[in-house]
Amino acid sequence: MRIMSLDVGSRTIGIACSDALLMTAQGIETIRRTSLEKDFNRLQELIAEYEVHELVVGMPKNMNGTKGERAEKTEIR
């Protein structure tokens, strides 16, 4: 079992994945965003390749804990 984390930006998606023992994580790829379909297709490929069972998506917040502009854009509606 592995956990994959995503750092979603407007131009790139940073991806890291844990080891099988969930002890460490390593950056594995940065996806250059082109279209939602291509982004999701590449994510699906990586999820299958690394046998990922959980995804964690970073939620950028302001220093006072409120959601910032980037957090609003990161949320799925």
PDB file of N, CA, C and O in Angstrom:
ATOM      1  N   MET A   1       0.844  -1.181   0.000  1.00  0.00           N
ATOM      2  CA  MET A   1       0.000   0.000   0.000  1.00  0.00           C
ATOM      3  C   MET A   1       0.886   1.241   0.000  1.00  0.00           C
ATOM      4  O   MET A   1       1.862   1.317   0.747  1.00  0.00           O
ATOM      5  N   ARG A   2       0.547   2.194  -0.826  1.00  0.00           N
ATOM      6  CA  ARG A   2       1.297   3.445  -0.903  1.00  0.00           C
ATOM      7  C   ARG A   2       0.328   4.623  -0.883  1.00  0.00           C
ATOM      8  O   ARG A   2      -0.839   4.504  -1.257  1.00  0.00           O
ATOM      9  N   ILE A   3       0.843   5.752  -0.438  1.00  0.00           N
ATOM     10  CA  ILE A   3       0.088   6.996  -0.449  1.00  0.00           C
ATOM     11  C   ILE A   3       0.778   7.946  -1.417  1.00  0.00           C
ATOM     12  O   ILE A   3       2.000   8.091  -1.398  1.00  0.00           O
ATOM     13  N   MET A   4      -0.017   8.588  -2.260  1.00  0.00           N
ATOM     14  CA  MET A   4       0.505   9.575  -3.203  1.00  0.00           C
ATOM     15  C   MET A   4      -0.011  10.942  -2.788  1.00  0.00           C
ATOM     16  O   MET A   4      -1.180  11.095  -2.436  1.00  0.00           O
ATOM     17  N   SER A   5       0.871  11.934  -2.833  1.00  0.00           N
ATOM     18  CA  SER A   5       0.452  13.299  -2.509  1.00  0.00           C
ATOM     19  C   SER A   5       0.603  14.182  -3.739  1.00  0.00           C
ATOM     20  O   SER A   5       1.521  14.018  -4.542  1.00  0.00           O
ATOM     21  N   LEU A   6      -0.327  15.123  -3.859  1.00  0.00           N
ATOM     22  CA  LEU A   6      -0.363  16.028  -4.996  1.00  0.00           C
ATOM     23  C   LEU A   6      -0.272  17.465  -4.512  1.00  0.00           C
ATOM     24  O   LEU A   6      -0.953  17.859  -3.566  1.00  0.00           O
ATOM     25  N   ASP A   7       0.568  18.234  -5.167  1.00  0.00           N
ATOM     26  CA  ASP A   7       0.670  19.676  -4.935  1.00  0.00           C
ATOM     27  C   ASP A   7       0.191  20.329  -6.227  1.00  0.00           C
ATOM     28  O   ASP A   7       0.954  20.489  -7.179  1.00  0.00           O
ATOM     29  N   VAL A   8      -1.086  20.703  -6.241  1.00  0.00           N
ATOM     30  CA  VAL A   8      -1.731  21.176  -7.462  1.00  0.00           C
ATOM     31  C   VAL A   8      -1.528  22.674  -7.627  1.00  0.00           C
ATOM     32  O   VAL A   8      -1.900  23.464  -6.759  1.00  0.00           O
ATOM     33  N   GLY A   9      -0.941  23.049  -8.741  1.00  0.00           N
ATOM     34  CA  GLY A   9      -0.759  24.450  -9.085  1.00  0.00           C
ATOM     35  C   GLY A   9      -1.437  24.748 -10.404  1.00  0.00           C
ATOM     36  O   GLY A   9      -1.992  23.852 -11.041  1.00  0.00           O
ATOM     37  N   SER A  10      -1.395  25.994 -10.815  1.00  0.00           N
ATOM     38  CA  SER A  10      -2.054  26.368 -12.068  1.00  0.00           C
ATOM     39  C   SER A  10      -1.287  25.872 -13.292  1.00  0.00           C
ATOM     40  O   SER A  10      -1.887  25.660 -14.346  1.00  0.00           O
ATOM     41  N   ARG A  11       0.020  25.686 -13.172  1.00  0.00           N
ATOM     42  CA  ARG A  11       0.830  25.254 -14.318  1.00  0.00           C
ATOM     43  C   ARG A  11       1.417  23.858 -14.171  1.00  0.00           C
ATOM     44  O   ARG A  11       1.721  23.205 -15.169  1.00  0.00           O
ATOM     45  N   THR A  12       1.577  23.399 -12.939  1.00  0.00           N
ATOM     46  CA  THR A  12       2.168  22.079 -12.702  1.00  0.00           C
ATOM     47  C   THR A  12       1.452  21.363 -11.565  1.00  0.00           C
ATOM     48  O   THR A  12       0.744  21.978 -10.767  1.00  0.00           O
ATOM     49  N   ILE A  13       1.651  20.053 -11.510  1.00  0.00           N
ATOM     50  CA  ILE A  13       1.198  19.234 -10.384  1.00  0.00           C
ATOM     51  C   ILE A  13       2.424  18.481  -9.886  1.00  0.00           C
ATOM     52  O   ILE A  13       2.977  17.646 -10.601  1.00  0.00           O
ATOM     53  N   GLY A  14       2.847  18.773  -8.668  1.00  0.00           N
ATOM     54  CA  GLY A  14       3.956  18.049  -8.063  1.00  0.00           C
ATOM     55  C   GLY A  14       3.436  16.768  -7.447  1.00  0.00           C
ATOM     56  O   GLY A  14       2.393  16.768  -6.792  1.00  0.00           O
ATOM     57  N   ILE A  15       4.158  15.673  -7.652  1.00  0.00           N
ATOM     58  CA  ILE A  15       3.700  14.372  -7.175  1.00  0.00           C
ATOM     59  C   ILE A  15       4.794  13.708  -6.361  1.00  0.00           C
ATOM     60  O   ILE A  15       5.950  13.640  -6.779  1.00  0.00           O
ATOM     61  N   ALA A  16       4.408  13.218  -5.186  1.00  0.00           N
ATOM     62  CA  ALA A  16       5.305  12.438  -4.336  1.00  0.00           C
ATOM     63  C   ALA A  16       4.579  11.154  -3.956  1.00  0.00           C
ATOM     64  O   ALA A  16       3.349  11.100  -3.945  1.00  0.00           O
ATOM     65  N   CYS A  17       5.360  10.120  -3.645  1.00  0.00           N
ATOM     66  CA  CYS A  17       4.765   8.838  -3.292  1.00  0.00           C
ATOM     67  C   CYS A  17       5.538   8.226  -2.129  1.00  0.00           C
ATOM     68  O   CYS A  17       6.762   8.330  -2.050  1.00  0.00           O
ATOM     69  N   SER A  18       4.798   7.589  -1.235  1.00  0.00           N
ATOM     70  CA  SER A  18       5.431   6.937  -0.089  1.00  0.00           C
ATOM     71  C   SER A  18       6.059   5.618  -0.515  1.00  0.00           C
ATOM     72  O   SER A  18       5.782   5.090  -1.592  1.00  0.00           O
ATOM     73  N   ASP A  19       6.912   5.104   0.360  1.00  0.00           N
ATOM     74  CA  ASP A  19       7.395   3.742   0.158  1.00  0.00           C
ATOM     75  C   ASP A  19       6.302   2.783   0.633  1.00  0.00           C
ATOM     76  O   ASP A  19       5.300   3.217   1.202  1.00  0.00           O
ATOM     77  N   ALA A  20       6.491   1.499   0.405  1.00  0.00           N
ATOM     78  CA  ALA A  20       5.469   0.508   0.743  1.00  0.00           C
ATOM     79  C   ALA A  20       5.206   0.410   2.242  1.00  0.00           C
ATOM     80  O   ALA A  20       4.120   0.003   2.652  1.00  0.00           O
ATOM     81  N   LEU A  21       6.193   0.782   3.067  1.00  0.00           N
ATOM     82  CA  LEU A  21       6.028   0.723   4.524  1.00  0.00           C
ATOM     83  C   LEU A  21       5.475   2.018   5.108  1.00  0.00           C
ATOM     84  O   LEU A  21       5.285   2.122   6.320  1.00  0.00           O
ATOM     85  N   LEU A  22       5.217   3.002   4.253  1.00  0.00           N
ATOM     86  CA  LEU A  22       4.689   4.308   4.668  1.00  0.00           C
ATOM     87  C   LEU A  22       5.635   5.039   5.616  1.00  0.00           C
ATOM     88  O   LEU A  22       5.196   5.775   6.500  1.00  0.00           O
ATOM     89  N   MET A  23       6.933   4.830   5.424  1.00  0.00           N
ATOM     90  CA  MET A  23       7.931   5.460   6.292  1.00  0.00           C
ATOM     91  C   MET A  23       8.503   6.740   5.687  1.00  0.00           C
ATOM     92  O   MET A  23       8.777   7.701   6.405  1.00  0.00           O
ATOM     93  N   THR A  24       8.682   6.751   4.369  1.00  0.00           N
ATOM     94  CA  THR A  24       9.264   7.914   3.701  1.00  0.00           C
ATOM     95  C   THR A  24       8.483   8.209   2.424  1.00  0.00           C
ATOM     96  O   THR A  24       7.703   7.383   1.948  1.00  0.00           O
ATOM     97  N   ALA A  25       8.707   9.390   1.888  1.00  0.00           N
ATOM     98  CA  ALA A  25       8.106   9.764   0.602  1.00  0.00           C
ATOM     99  C   ALA A  25       9.168  10.430  -0.257  1.00  0.00           C
ATOM    100  O   ALA A  25      10.066  11.106   0.244  1.00  0.00           O
ATOM    101  N   GLN A  26       9.045  10.226  -1.544  1.00  0.00           N
ATOM    102  CA  GLN A  26       9.981  10.807  -2.505  1.00  0.00           C
ATOM    103  C   GLN A  26       9.195  11.494  -3.612  1.00  0.00           C
ATOM    104  O   GLN A  26       8.144  11.011  -4.034  1.00  0.00           O
ATOM    105  N   GLY A  27       9.711  12.621  -4.074  1.00  0.00           N
ATOM    106  CA  GLY A  27       9.131  13.253  -5.244  1.00  0.00           C
ATOM    107  C   GLY A  27       9.359  12.359  -6.448  1.00  0.00           C
ATOM    108  O   GLY A  27      10.472  11.876  -6.660  1.00  0.00           O
ATOM    109  N   ILE A  28       8.313  12.132  -7.242  1.00  0.00           N
ATOM    110  CA  ILE A  28       8.474  11.228  -8.382  1.00  0.00           C
ATOM    111  C   ILE A  28       8.295  11.916  -9.731  1.00  0.00           C
ATOM    112  O   ILE A  28       8.864  11.472 -10.728  1.00  0.00           O
ATOM    113  N   GLU A  29       7.522  12.982  -9.777  1.00  0.00           N
ATOM    114  CA  GLU A  29       7.293  13.622 -11.073  1.00  0.00           C
ATOM    115  C   GLU A  29       6.636  14.978 -10.878  1.00  0.00           C
ATOM    116  O   GLU A  29       5.961  15.228  -9.879  1.00  0.00           O
ATOM    117  N   THR A  30       6.849  15.839 -11.848  1.00  0.00           N
ATOM    118  CA  THR A  30       6.114  17.092 -11.942  1.00  0.00           C
ATOM    119  C   THR A  30       5.404  17.082 -13.283  1.00  0.00           C
ATOM    120  O   THR A  30       6.040  17.055 -14.336  1.00  0.00           O
ATOM    121  N   ILE A  31       4.082  17.105 -13.232  1.00  0.00           N
ATOM    122  CA  ILE A  31       3.287  17.115 -14.457  1.00  0.00           C
ATOM    123  C   ILE A  31       3.124  18.559 -14.907  1.00  0.00           C
ATOM    124  O   ILE A  31       2.668  19.406 -14.138  1.00  0.00           O
ATOM    125  N   ARG A  32       3.489  18.834 -16.128  1.00  0.00           N
ATOM    126  CA  ARG A  32       3.216  20.139 -16.733  1.00  0.00           C
ATOM    127  C   ARG A  32       1.775  20.098 -17.223  1.00  0.00           C
ATOM    128  O   ARG A  32       1.433  19.304 -18.099  1.00  0.00           O
ATOM    129  N   ARG A  33       0.935  20.950 -16.658  1.00  0.00           N
ATOM    130  CA  ARG A  33      -0.487  20.908 -16.960  1.00  0.00           C
ATOM    131  C   ARG A  33      -0.767  21.354 -18.393  1.00  0.00           C
ATOM    132  O   ARG A  33      -0.268  22.383 -18.849  1.00  0.00           O
ATOM    133  N   THR A  34      -1.577  20.557 -19.090  1.00  0.00           N
ATOM    134  CA  THR A  34      -1.976  20.893 -20.454  1.00  0.00           C
ATOM    135  C   THR A  34      -3.491  20.904 -20.582  1.00  0.00           C
ATOM    136  O   THR A  34      -4.072  21.884 -21.048  1.00  0.00           O
ATOM    137  N   SER A  35      -4.128  19.818 -20.170  1.00  0.00           N
ATOM    138  CA  SER A  35      -5.590  19.742 -20.163  1.00  0.00           C
ATOM    139  C   SER A  35      -5.998  18.830 -19.016  1.00  0.00           C
ATOM    140  O   SER A  35      -5.220  17.986 -18.574  1.00  0.00           O
ATOM    141  N   LEU A  36      -7.214  19.006 -18.543  1.00  0.00           N
ATOM    142  CA  LEU A  36      -7.699  18.194 -17.431  1.00  0.00           C
ATOM    143  C   LEU A  36      -7.638  16.709 -17.782  1.00  0.00           C
ATOM    144  O   LEU A  36      -7.232  15.890 -16.958  1.00  0.00           O
ATOM    145  N   GLU A  37      -8.038  16.367 -18.994  1.00  0.00           N
ATOM    146  CA  GLU A  37      -8.038  14.968 -19.418  1.00  0.00           C
ATOM    147  C   GLU A  37      -6.625  14.378 -19.405  1.00  0.00           C
ATOM    148  O   GLU A  37      -6.418  13.283 -18.884  1.00  0.00           O
ATOM    149  N   LYS A  38      -5.664  15.090 -19.968  1.00  0.00           N
ATOM    150  CA  LYS A  38      -4.283  14.593 -19.993  1.00  0.00           C
ATOM    151  C   LYS A  38      -3.697  14.518 -18.587  1.00  0.00           C
ATOM    152  O   LYS A  38      -2.964  13.582 -18.265  1.00  0.00           O
ATOM    153  N   ASP A  39      -4.021  15.509 -17.745  1.00  0.00           N
ATOM    154  CA  ASP A  39      -3.543  15.495 -16.359  1.00  0.00           C
ATOM    155  C   ASP A  39      -4.063  14.261 -15.629  1.00  0.00           C
ATOM    156  O   ASP A  39      -3.295  13.559 -14.971  1.00  0.00           O
ATOM    157  N   PHE A  40      -5.375  13.990 -15.741  1.00  0.00           N
ATOM    158  CA  PHE A  40      -5.963  12.834 -15.069  1.00  0.00           C
ATOM    159  C   PHE A  40      -5.435  11.523 -15.639  1.00  0.00           C
ATOM    160  O   PHE A  40      -5.211  10.570 -14.894  1.00  0.00           O
ATOM    161  N   ASN A  41      -5.236  11.468 -16.943  1.00  0.00           N
ATOM    162  CA  ASN A  41      -4.688  10.243 -17.546  1.00  0.00           C
ATOM    163  C   ASN A  41      -3.303   9.930 -16.994  1.00  0.00           C
ATOM    164  O   ASN A  41      -3.008   8.779 -16.675  1.00  0.00           O
ATOM    165  N   ARG A  42      -2.455  10.947 -16.879  1.00  0.00           N
ATOM    166  CA  ARG A  42      -1.106  10.718 -16.336  1.00  0.00           C
ATOM    167  C   ARG A  42      -1.186  10.311 -14.873  1.00  0.00           C
ATOM    168  O   ARG A  42      -0.444   9.432 -14.434  1.00  0.00           O
ATOM    169  N   LEU A  43      -2.077  10.940 -14.113  1.00  0.00           N
ATOM    170  CA  LEU A  43      -2.251  10.548 -12.708  1.00  0.00           C
ATOM    171  C   LEU A  43      -2.689   9.095 -12.604  1.00  0.00           C
ATOM    172  O   LEU A  43      -2.185   8.357 -11.756  1.00  0.00           O
ATOM    173  N   GLN A  44      -3.615   8.676 -13.449  1.00  0.00           N
ATOM    174  CA  GLN A  44      -4.063   7.281 -13.437  1.00  0.00           C
ATOM    175  C   GLN A  44      -2.911   6.327 -13.728  1.00  0.00           C
ATOM    176  O   GLN A  44      -2.797   5.276 -13.097  1.00  0.00           O
ATOM    177  N   GLU A  45      -2.063   6.689 -14.675  1.00  0.00           N
ATOM    178  CA  GLU A  45      -0.901   5.856 -14.995  1.00  0.00           C
ATOM    179  C   GLU A  45       0.023   5.718 -13.789  1.00  0.00           C
ATOM    180  O   GLU A  45       0.482   4.620 -13.475  1.00  0.00           O
ATOM    181  N   LEU A  46       0.293   6.835 -13.117  1.00  0.00           N
ATOM    182  CA  LEU A  46       1.183   6.803 -11.954  1.00  0.00           C
ATOM    183  C   LEU A  46       0.563   6.036 -10.794  1.00  0.00           C
ATOM    184  O   LEU A  46       1.259   5.303 -10.092  1.00  0.00           O
ATOM    185  N   ILE A  47      -0.736   6.197 -10.589  1.00  0.00           N
ATOM    186  CA  ILE A  47      -1.432   5.472  -9.521  1.00  0.00           C
ATOM    187  C   ILE A  47      -1.312   3.969  -9.747  1.00  0.00           C
ATOM    188  O   ILE A  47      -1.050   3.219  -8.807  1.00  0.00           O
ATOM    189  N   ALA A  48      -1.500   3.530 -10.975  1.00  0.00           N
ATOM    190  CA  ALA A  48      -1.372   2.102 -11.290  1.00  0.00           C
ATOM    191  C   ALA A  48       0.075   1.635 -11.142  1.00  0.00           C
ATOM    192  O   ALA A  48       0.332   0.578 -10.568  1.00  0.00           O
ATOM    193  N   GLU A  49       1.016   2.420 -11.659  1.00  0.00           N
ATOM    194  CA  GLU A  49       2.432   2.042 -11.617  1.00  0.00           C
ATOM    195  C   GLU A  49       2.938   1.877 -10.189  1.00  0.00           C
ATOM    196  O   GLU A  49       3.678   0.938  -9.897  1.00  0.00           O
ATOM    197  N   TYR A  50       2.543   2.788  -9.296  1.00  0.00           N
ATOM    198  CA  TYR A  50       3.030   2.758  -7.913  1.00  0.00           C
ATOM    199  C   TYR A  50       2.086   2.027  -6.962  1.00  0.00           C
ATOM    200  O   TYR A  50       2.342   1.977  -5.759  1.00  0.00           O
ATOM    201  N   GLU A  51       1.003   1.462  -7.481  1.00  0.00           N
ATOM    202  CA  GLU A  51       0.029   0.720  -6.671  1.00  0.00           C
ATOM    203  C   GLU A  51      -0.458   1.554  -5.494  1.00  0.00           C
ATOM    204  O   GLU A  51      -0.397   1.130  -4.340  1.00  0.00           O
ATOM    205  N   VAL A  52      -0.935   2.733  -5.807  1.00  0.00           N
ATOM    206  CA  VAL A  52      -1.386   3.703  -4.800  1.00  0.00           C
ATOM    207  C   VAL A  52      -2.790   3.348  -4.322  1.00  0.00           C
ATOM    208  O   VAL A  52      -3.657   2.993  -5.120  1.00  0.00           O
ATOM    209  N   HIS A  53      -3.005   3.450  -2.994  1.00  0.00           N
ATOM    210  CA  HIS A  53      -4.314   3.188  -2.403  1.00  0.00           C
ATOM    211  C   HIS A  53      -4.952   4.429  -1.801  1.00  0.00           C
ATOM    212  O   HIS A  53      -6.148   4.432  -1.511  1.00  0.00           O
ATOM    213  N   GLU A  54      -4.171   5.478  -1.611  1.00  0.00           N
ATOM    214  CA  GLU A  54      -4.709   6.726  -1.056  1.00  0.00           C
ATOM    215  C   GLU A  54      -4.052   7.915  -1.738  1.00  0.00           C
ATOM    216  O   GLU A  54      -2.875   7.877  -2.094  1.00  0.00           O
ATOM    217  N   LEU A  55      -4.841   8.974  -1.913  1.00  0.00           N
ATOM    218  CA  LEU A  55      -4.328  10.236  -2.444  1.00  0.00           C
ATOM    219  C   LEU A  55      -4.500  11.324  -1.399  1.00  0.00           C
ATOM    220  O   LEU A  55      -5.519  11.381  -0.710  1.00  0.00           O
ATOM    221  N   VAL A  56      -3.506  12.179  -1.286  1.00  0.00           N
ATOM    222  CA  VAL A  56      -3.576  13.347  -0.411  1.00  0.00           C
ATOM    223  C   VAL A  56      -3.316  14.561  -1.294  1.00  0.00           C
ATOM    224  O   VAL A  56      -2.311  14.619  -2.002  1.00  0.00           O
ATOM    225  N   VAL A  57      -4.223  15.525  -1.248  1.00  0.00           N
ATOM    226  CA  VAL A  57      -4.067  16.739  -2.044  1.00  0.00           C
ATOM    227  C   VAL A  57      -3.791  17.897  -1.098  1.00  0.00           C
ATOM    228  O   VAL A  57      -4.561  18.154  -0.172  1.00  0.00           O
ATOM    229  N   GLY A  58      -2.685  18.593  -1.339  1.00  0.00           N
ATOM    230  CA  GLY A  58      -2.335  19.740  -0.504  1.00  0.00           C
ATOM    231  C   GLY A  58      -3.355  20.858  -0.654  1.00  0.00           C
ATOM    232  O   GLY A  58      -3.823  21.139  -1.758  1.00  0.00           O
ATOM    233  N   MET A  59      -3.698  21.493   0.462  1.00  0.00           N
ATOM    234  CA  MET A  59      -4.647  22.597   0.460  1.00  0.00           C
ATOM    235  C   MET A  59      -3.943  23.837   0.995  1.00  0.00           C
ATOM    236  O   MET A  59      -3.782  23.983   2.207  1.00  0.00           O
ATOM    237  N   PRO A  60      -3.525  24.728   0.108  1.00  0.00           N
ATOM    238  CA  PRO A  60      -2.795  25.921   0.553  1.00  0.00           C
ATOM    239  C   PRO A  60      -3.684  26.859   1.357  1.00  0.00           C
ATOM    240  O   PRO A  60      -4.793  27.200   0.946  1.00  0.00           O
ATOM    241  N   LYS A  61      -3.173  27.263   2.504  1.00  0.00           N
ATOM    242  CA  LYS A  61      -3.931  28.166   3.377  1.00  0.00           C
ATOM    243  C   LYS A  61      -3.106  29.397   3.699  1.00  0.00           C
ATOM    244  O   LYS A  61      -1.879  29.401   3.596  1.00  0.00           O
ATOM    245  N   ASN A  62      -3.818  30.435   4.091  1.00  0.00           N
ATOM    246  CA  ASN A  62      -3.166  31.666   4.540  1.00  0.00           C
ATOM    247  C   ASN A  62      -2.552  31.444   5.917  1.00  0.00           C
ATOM    248  O   ASN A  62      -2.843  30.446   6.577  1.00  0.00           O
ATOM    249  N   MET A  63      -1.716  32.362   6.346  1.00  0.00           N
ATOM    250  CA  MET A  63      -1.058  32.241   7.653  1.00  0.00           C
ATOM    251  C   MET A  63      -2.060  32.173   8.799  1.00  0.00           C
ATOM    252  O   MET A  63      -1.754  31.593   9.841  1.00  0.00           O
ATOM    253  N   ASN A  64      -3.260  32.756   8.632  1.00  0.00           N
ATOM    254  CA  ASN A  64      -4.265  32.724   9.697  1.00  0.00           C
ATOM    255  C   ASN A  64      -5.178  31.496   9.606  1.00  0.00           C
ATOM    256  O   ASN A  64      -6.143  31.386  10.363  1.00  0.00           O
ATOM    257  N   GLY A  65      -4.880  30.579   8.692  1.00  0.00           N
ATOM    258  CA  GLY A  65      -5.635  29.335   8.585  1.00  0.00           C
ATOM    259  C   GLY A  65      -6.812  29.376   7.623  1.00  0.00           C
ATOM    260  O   GLY A  65      -7.446  28.347   7.390  1.00  0.00           O
ATOM    261  N   THR A  66      -7.117  30.529   7.063  1.00  0.00           N
ATOM    262  CA  THR A  66      -8.217  30.622   6.111  1.00  0.00           C
ATOM    263  C   THR A  66      -7.750  30.171   4.728  1.00  0.00           C
ATOM    264  O   THR A  66      -6.555  30.139   4.434  1.00  0.00           O
ATOM    265  N   LYS A  67      -8.719  29.826   3.894  1.00  0.00           N
ATOM    266  CA  LYS A  67      -8.396  29.422   2.529  1.00  0.00           C
ATOM    267  C   LYS A  67      -7.981  30.636   1.714  1.00  0.00           C
ATOM    268  O   LYS A  67      -8.614  31.690   1.768  1.00  0.00           O
ATOM    269  N   GLY A  68      -6.920  30.467   0.970  1.00  0.00           N
ATOM    270  CA  GLY A  68      -6.464  31.525   0.084  1.00  0.00           C
ATOM    271  C   GLY A  68      -7.004  31.324  -1.321  1.00  0.00           C
ATOM    272  O   GLY A  68      -7.768  30.395  -1.580  1.00  0.00           O
ATOM    273  N   GLU A  69      -6.602  32.201  -2.216  1.00  0.00           N
ATOM    274  CA  GLU A  69      -7.055  32.131  -3.608  1.00  0.00           C
ATOM    275  C   GLU A  69      -6.674  30.806  -4.255  1.00  0.00           C
ATOM    276  O   GLU A  69      -7.485  30.214  -4.967  1.00  0.00           O
ATOM    277  N   ARG A  70      -5.456  30.332  -4.021  1.00  0.00           N
ATOM    278  CA  ARG A  70      -5.004  29.068  -4.608  1.00  0.00           C
ATOM    279  C   ARG A  70      -5.822  27.896  -4.068  1.00  0.00           C
ATOM    280  O   ARG A  70      -6.105  26.954  -4.809  1.00  0.00           O
ATOM    281  N   ALA A  71      -6.206  27.936  -2.787  1.00  0.00           N
ATOM    282  CA  ALA A  71      -7.019  26.868  -2.202  1.00  0.00           C
ATOM    283  C   ALA A  71      -8.380  26.799  -2.883  1.00  0.00           C
ATOM    284  O   ALA A  71      -8.891  25.710  -3.145  1.00  0.00           O
ATOM    285  N   GLU A  72      -8.961  27.946  -3.167  1.00  0.00           N
ATOM    286  CA  GLU A  72     -10.255  27.980  -3.842  1.00  0.00           C
ATOM    287  C   GLU A  72     -10.153  27.325  -5.220  1.00  0.00           C
ATOM    288  O   GLU A  72     -11.061  26.602  -5.631  1.00  0.00           O
ATOM    289  N   LYS A  73      -9.074  27.569  -5.920  1.00  0.00           N
ATOM    290  CA  LYS A  73      -8.891  26.993  -7.252  1.00  0.00           C
ATOM    291  C   LYS A  73      -8.554  25.505  -7.193  1.00  0.00           C
ATOM    292  O   LYS A  73      -8.794  24.780  -8.158  1.00  0.00           O
ATOM    293  N   THR A  74      -8.005  25.045  -6.078  1.00  0.00           N
ATOM    294  CA  THR A  74      -7.616  23.645  -5.925  1.00  0.00           C
ATOM    295  C   THR A  74      -8.820  22.746  -5.671  1.00  0.00           C
ATOM    296  O   THR A  74      -8.817  21.582  -6.073  1.00  0.00           O
ATOM    297  N   GLU A  75      -9.850  23.272  -5.006  1.00  0.00           N
ATOM    298  CA  GLU A  75     -11.018  22.472  -4.656  1.00  0.00           C
ATOM    299  C   GLU A  75     -11.744  21.972  -5.893  1.00  0.00           C
ATOM    300  O   GLU A  75     -11.867  22.680  -6.892  1.00  0.00           O
ATOM    301  N   ILE A  76     -12.223  20.732  -5.805  1.00  0.00           N
ATOM    302  CA  ILE A  76     -13.044  20.153  -6.870  1.00  0.00           C
ATOM    303  C   ILE A  76     -14.484  20.526  -6.591  1.00  0.00           C
ATOM    304  O   ILE A  76     -14.970  20.396  -5.467  1.00  0.00           O
ATOM    305  N   ARG A  77     -15.141  20.977  -7.601  1.00  0.00           N
ATOM    306  CA  ARG A  77     -16.560  21.366  -7.445  1.00  0.00           C
ATOM    307  C   ARG A  77     -17.436  20.456  -8.251  1.00  0.00           C
ATOM    308  O   ARG A  77     -18.657  20.616  -8.254  1.00  0.00           O
TER     309      ARG A  77
END
